[in-house]
Amino acid sequence: MDKVQQINFIENKIHQSNFKLTPQRQAIIAVIYKRVNEHLSPEEIFALVKKESSEIGLATVYRTLDVLVELNIIDKIVFEDGMARYDLTINDKQHFHHHLLCTQCGSIEEIHEDLLEDVERLVSQQFHFLVTDHRLTFHGVCMNCQRKSKE
């Protein structure tokens, strides 16, 4: 799906769920989409939307994020810093992607491959549990920080 198709998919999902697609919601979706790899906080989203449209409040951002999470358009992630961050859910994927979290600089990198299929099968068989999703964050030191520490 290209960018236009993905935005249309998101907008259609909102309409089909009987929510209004307000200009504020469109602006929030656009910011999240443009910065899809940045895992933005509500405050960061607010600041970026505010630059383009002064007609928005922080409470509107929080309410919109709640709606988008409810509709499975975005995922809410809380890393060790305790701050909620948001990630675009692409194409109604089966599983949430994994993250690499650098403990030195705080950078977050995504792993889109589902590395835990064998573990899911084992859990399902051993514990008679139907796994519908999982979340995994690897903590460590990113390549940039490793390079800097060698210098």
Buried (B, 14 or more C-beta within 10 A) or exposed (E): EEEEEBBEBBBEBBEEEEBEBEEBBBBBBBBBBEBEEBBBBBEBBBBBBBEEEEEBEBEBBBBBBEBBBEBEBBBEBEBEEEEBBBBBBBEEEEBBBBBBBBEEEEBBBEEEEBBBEEEBEEBEEEEEEEBEEBEBEEEEBBEEBEEEEEE
